[in-house]
Amino acid sequence: MSGRSLSTLSLPLSTLSALASAGYETVRDLSSSTPEQLSKDLNLPLPASQAVFSATRASAVLPLTQSAAAMMGATKRYSTSCAPLDKLLGGGIRCGSVLELMGPAGCGKELLAANAVKTFVEANQEVLFVDMQNMAPPATIRRILSDGPTAQADGLDLVHYQTLHTLTELVVFLRNLCDYLKAHSNIALLVLNSLEFPLQSVLNYKDRAAIMDIVKETLARACQDMNLIVIITSHLHSKQVPGTEEPTKWIMIPAYYDNQLPKGRTYRVLIVPQWKTSGVMRLLFSPTHVPNRPVPEEPYQKIGGMIQ
């Protein structure tokens, strides 16, 4: 049996959570068990445990290999339509990578992600744009595409726009993502706007970790097999500083840990407003990240509500 993560298998969330809670993380962890024993250990109906083993056998014929085409395009970069961000990323966003844009509410990260769509449409590439908090409706994307000297009047035809708001919708979307991308092979960019929103209902740490494993493995596979670029926007979380006296002190922290996003592919950029129309962008993490080194940053201006 392989070392593939169980979270990537097409199984119900309740089954994945039960497996994670019992310490089963990879297909290899099931090598010494049987459907009957697993049913007893996890307190699952026998058909549910049998489905687990059926899914592991099916996964054996679907190795995570990287195509020659993906390898050849791995060094290609696309502009994000934001000069400071392109500079921070070393000349734009690289094919097969994940870019997380994080920051406080109102900092402009959702519009920045929507603005990146324009570069791909101009290159006649398709975009899958998933909005989870109604922060960038189709009218906003249409306006962005129609502005400027390179206006794309019919550019929205190249944008696959979807909305989802619940955890169930997110999990179903992730399970079907790779098949959808194979059926629409011209999609070069996936935008997950406000990814944190459907996760707010998940209060249990283990359940949340299991879902983030699904996110991580699904995006890693899409980036590797389809050379996909992914842009995620996320809010910051507030956390109480332990041991502080009254009044209580709080700090803002990222929504995800570094290891919850695809390894070797992820760039994490923090948007820090300093004035109403200006601030800095900081590259907190990248595939070449070295701990304890100064954090690279670039100043930005906000013109017409858009970071430039």
C-alpha positions as CSV (number, residue, x, y, z in Angstrom):
1,M,0.0,0.0,0.0
2,S,1.1,3.5,-0.7
3,G,1.9,6.5,1.5
4,R,-1.0,8.5,-0.1
5,S,-3.0,10.6,2.4
6,L,-6.4,9.1,3.2
7,S,-7.8,12.7,3.1
8,T,-7.5,12.6,-0.7
9,L,-9.8,9.6,-1.1
10,S,-13.5,10.1,-2.2
11,L,-15.0,9.2,1.2
12,P,-17.6,10.9,3.4
13,L,-16.3,13.6,5.7
14,S,-17.6,11.6,8.7
15,T,-15.5,8.6,7.6
16,L,-12.4,10.8,7.0
17,S,-12.8,12.4,10.5
18,A,-13.1,9.0,12.1
19,L,-10.0,7.8,10.4
20,A,-8.0,10.9,11.4
21,S,-9.3,10.6,15.0
22,A,-8.1,7.0,15.2
23,G,-4.6,7.9,13.9
24,Y,-5.0,6.6,10.3
25,E,-3.3,9.1,8.0
26,T,-2.1,7.3,4.9
27,V,-3.2,4.2,2.8
28,R,-0.2,2.4,4.3
29,D,-1.6,2.7,7.8
30,L,-4.4,0.3,6.7
31,S,-2.1,-2.4,5.5
32,S,-2.5,-4.6,8.6
33,S,-6.3,-4.1,9.0
34,T,-9.4,-5.6,7.5
35,P,-12.8,-4.1,6.8
36,E,-14.2,-6.0,9.8
37,Q,-11.5,-4.8,12.1
38,L,-11.7,-1.2,10.9
39,S,-15.5,-1.3,11.4
40,K,-15.0,-2.3,15.0
41,D,-12.2,0.1,15.7
42,L,-14.0,3.2,14.2
43,N,-17.5,2.1,15.2
44,L,-18.5,2.3,11.6
45,P,-21.1,0.2,9.7
46,L,-19.3,-2.6,7.8
47,P,-20.3,-1.2,4.3
48,A,-18.6,2.1,5.3
49,S,-15.4,0.4,6.2
50,Q,-15.5,-1.7,3.1
51,A,-15.9,1.5,1.1
52,V,-12.6,2.7,2.6
53,F,-10.7,-0.3,1.3
54,S,-12.4,0.0,-2.1
55,A,-11.3,3.6,-2.3
56,T,-7.7,2.7,-1.4
57,R,-7.6,0.0,-4.2
58,A,-9.0,2.6,-6.7
59,S,-6.3,5.1,-5.7
60,A,-3.6,2.6,-6.6
61,V,-4.3,3.1,-10.3
62,L,-4.2,6.9,-10.1
63,P,-0.6,7.8,-9.2
64,L,0.3,11.5,-8.7
65,T,2.6,11.9,-11.6
66,Q,3.7,15.1,-13.2
67,S,3.2,15.4,-17.0
68,A,6.0,16.4,-19.3
69,A,3.9,19.4,-20.4
70,A,3.6,20.5,-16.7
71,M,7.3,20.2,-16.2
72,M,8.0,22.3,-19.3
73,G,5.6,25.1,-18.2
74,A,6.7,25.1,-14.6
75,T,8.9,28.1,-15.1
76,K,6.4,30.3,-16.9
77,R,5.0,33.2,-14.9
78,Y,1.9,35.4,-15.2
79,S,1.5,38.9,-13.9
80,T,-0.9,39.5,-11.1
81,S,-1.7,42.9,-12.6
82,C,-0.1,44.5,-9.4
83,A,3.5,45.7,-9.9
84,P,4.5,45.5,-6.2
85,L,3.1,42.0,-5.8
86,D,4.8,40.9,-9.0
87,K,8.1,42.2,-7.7
88,L,7.7,40.5,-4.4
89,L,7.1,37.2,-6.2
90,G,10.2,37.5,-8.4
91,G,8.4,38.6,-11.6
92,G,4.9,37.3,-11.3
93,I,3.2,34.1,-10.2
94,R,4.8,30.9,-11.3
95,C,2.7,28.1,-13.0
96,G,2.0,25.2,-10.6
97,S,2.1,27.4,-7.5
98,V,-0.3,28.6,-4.8
99,L,-0.5,32.3,-3.8
100,E,-2.3,33.2,-0.5
101,L,-3.3,36.8,-0.1
102,M,-4.1,37.5,3.6
103,G,-5.0,40.7,5.4
104,P,-7.6,42.5,7.6
105,A,-11.1,43.1,6.3
106,G,-11.2,45.9,3.8
107,C,-7.5,45.7,2.8
108,G,-8.5,44.9,-0.8
109,K,-7.2,41.3,-1.1
110,E,-10.4,40.1,-2.8
111,L,-10.3,42.8,-5.5
112,L,-6.6,42.1,-6.0
113,A,-7.4,38.4,-6.7
114,A,-10.1,39.4,-9.1
115,N,-7.8,41.8,-10.9
116,A,-5.3,39.0,-11.5
117,V,-7.9,37.4,-13.7
118,K,-7.3,40.0,-16.4
119,T,-3.8,38.8,-17.3
120,F,-5.1,35.2,-17.9
121,V,-8.1,36.4,-20.0
122,E,-5.7,38.6,-22.1
123,A,-3.7,35.4,-22.7
124,N,-6.9,33.6,-23.8
125,Q,-6.6,31.3,-20.8
126,E,-9.7,30.3,-18.8
127,V,-10.2,31.0,-15.1
128,L,-12.2,29.2,-12.5
129,F,-13.3,31.8,-10.0
130,V,-15.0,30.5,-6.8
131,D,-16.5,33.2,-4.5
132,M,-17.4,32.1,-1.0
133,Q,-18.5,35.3,0.5
134,N,-19.9,37.3,-2.4
135,M,-16.9,39.7,-2.3
136,A,-16.3,39.7,-6.1
137,P,-19.6,39.2,-8.0
138,P,-19.6,38.7,-11.8
139,A,-20.3,42.5,-12.3
140,T,-17.0,43.3,-10.5
141,I,-15.0,41.0,-12.7
142,R,-16.8,42.3,-15.8
143,R,-15.8,45.8,-14.9
144,I,-12.2,44.8,-14.3
145,L,-12.0,43.1,-17.7
146,S,-13.5,46.1,-19.5
147,D,-11.2,48.7,-17.9
148,G,-8.0,50.0,-19.5
149,P,-6.4,49.9,-22.9
150,T,-6.5,46.0,-23.0
151,A,-10.2,45.8,-22.3
152,Q,-11.8,42.4,-22.9
153,A,-15.4,43.0,-23.9
154,D,-16.2,39.3,-24.0
155,G,-13.6,38.2,-21.4
156,L,-16.2,37.0,-19.0
157,D,-16.9,34.1,-21.4
158,L,-13.5,32.7,-20.3
159,V,-14.4,32.9,-16.6
160,H,-16.1,29.9,-15.0
161,Y,-17.8,31.7,-12.0
162,Q,-19.1,29.7,-9.1
163,T,-20.4,30.5,-5.6
164,L,-20.4,28.2,-2.6
165,H,-20.9,29.1,1.1
166,T,-21.3,25.9,3.1
167,L,-18.8,23.3,4.2
168,T,-20.6,20.6,2.3
169,E,-20.4,22.6,-0.9
170,L,-16.7,23.1,-0.4
171,V,-16.0,19.4,0.2
172,V,-18.0,18.4,-2.9
173,F,-16.2,21.0,-4.9
174,L,-12.8,19.7,-3.9
175,R,-13.7,16.1,-4.6
176,N,-14.8,17.0,-8.1
177,L,-12.1,19.6,-8.9
178,C,-9.5,17.5,-10.7
179,D,-12.2,15.9,-12.9
180,Y,-13.6,19.4,-13.7
181,L,-10.1,20.6,-14.6
182,K,-9.5,17.6,-16.9
183,A,-12.8,18.4,-18.7
184,H,-11.8,22.1,-19.0
185,S,-8.1,21.8,-19.8
186,N,-7.7,25.4,-20.8
187,I,-8.2,26.6,-17.2
188,A,-4.9,28.1,-16.0
189,L,-6.0,29.9,-12.9
190,L,-8.2,28.9,-9.9
191,V,-9.3,31.7,-7.5
192,L,-10.6,30.6,-4.1
193,N,-12.0,33.9,-2.7
194,S,-12.6,33.9,1.0
195,L,-11.7,30.2,1.5
196,E,-12.0,30.7,5.3
197,F,-15.7,31.5,5.2
198,P,-17.2,28.0,4.8
199,L,-14.6,26.7,7.4
200,Q,-16.0,29.0,10.1
201,S,-18.6,26.4,11.1
202,V,-15.9,23.8,11.9
203,L,-15.0,24.3,15.5
204,N,-13.4,20.9,16.2
205,Y,-9.6,21.1,15.6
206,K,-9.4,17.5,14.2
207,D,-12.3,18.1,11.8
208,R,-10.7,21.3,10.6
209,A,-7.3,19.6,10.2
210,A,-8.9,16.8,8.1
211,I,-10.6,19.3,5.8
212,M,-7.4,21.3,5.4
213,D,-5.7,18.1,4.5
214,I,-8.2,17.7,1.7
215,V,-7.6,21.2,0.5
216,K,-3.8,20.7,0.6
217,E,-3.8,17.4,-1.2
218,T,-6.3,18.5,-3.8
219,L,-4.5,21.7,-4.7
220,A,-1.1,20.0,-4.7
221,R,-2.4,17.4,-7.2
222,A,-4.0,20.1,-9.4
223,C,-0.9,22.2,-9.4
224,Q,1.3,19.2,-10.2
225,D,-0.8,17.4,-12.8
226,M,-2.4,20.4,-14.6
227,N,0.3,23.1,-13.9
228,L,-2.5,25.1,-12.3
229,I,-2.0,28.5,-10.6
230,V,-4.1,28.9,-7.4
231,I,-4.9,32.2,-5.7
232,I,-6.5,32.1,-2.2
233,T,-7.7,35.0,-0.2
234,S,-8.1,34.6,3.6
235,H,-8.9,36.7,6.6
236,L,-6.7,37.1,9.7
237,H,-7.8,35.5,12.9
238,S,-7.7,37.2,16.3
239,K,-5.9,35.4,19.1
240,Q,-5.6,36.3,22.8
241,V,-2.1,36.7,24.0
242,P,-1.6,34.1,26.9
243,G,-0.6,35.4,30.3
244,T,-1.5,39.0,29.7
245,E,-3.2,40.9,32.5
246,E,-6.3,43.1,32.1
247,P,-7.0,44.6,29.7
248,T,-6.7,41.5,27.5
249,K,-4.3,41.7,24.6
250,W,-5.1,40.3,21.2
251,I,-3.0,39.7,18.1
252,M,-3.9,39.0,14.5
253,I,-2.6,35.7,13.0
254,P,-2.9,33.9,9.7
255,A,-5.9,31.6,9.2
256,Y,-3.7,28.6,8.3
257,Y,-0.4,27.1,9.3
258,D,2.4,26.9,6.7
259,N,2.1,23.1,6.6
260,Q,-1.6,23.2,5.7
261,L,-0.9,24.5,2.2
262,P,1.0,22.6,-0.6
263,K,4.6,22.2,0.3
264,G,7.2,23.6,-2.1
265,R,4.6,25.6,-4.1
266,T,3.1,28.1,-1.7
267,Y,3.7,31.9,-1.4
268,R,2.0,33.6,1.5
269,V,1.6,37.4,1.2
270,L,0.4,39.6,4.0
271,I,-1.2,42.9,3.1
272,V,-0.6,45.6,5.8
273,P,-2.5,48.8,5.4
274,Q,-0.6,51.8,6.9
275,W,-2.8,54.6,5.7
276,K,-6.1,54.7,3.9
277,T,-4.5,54.7,0.5
278,S,-1.1,53.0,1.1
279,G,0.7,50.2,2.9
280,V,3.1,47.3,2.4
281,M,3.0,43.7,1.2
282,R,5.1,41.2,3.1
283,L,6.2,37.8,1.8
284,L,5.8,35.7,4.9
285,F,6.5,32.3,3.3
286,S,7.7,31.0,-0.1
287,P,9.1,27.7,-1.5
288,T,12.6,29.1,-0.8
289,H,11.8,30.4,2.7
290,V,14.7,30.6,5.1
291,P,13.7,31.0,8.8
292,N,15.0,34.0,10.8
293,R,15.8,36.0,7.7
294,P,14.3,39.5,7.1
295,V,10.9,39.4,5.6
296,P,10.8,40.8,2.1
297,E,8.3,43.6,1.6
298,E,7.1,46.1,-1.1
299,P,5.1,49.3,-0.6
300,Y,1.8,49.7,-2.5
301,Q,-0.6,52.5,-3.3
302,K,-4.4,52.1,-3.4
303,I,-5.9,53.9,-6.3
304,G,-9.7,53.8,-7.0
305,G,-10.0,51.1,-4.3
306,M,-7.5,48.8,-6.1
307,I,-4.0,48.0,-4.8
308,Q,-1.4,49.0,-7.4
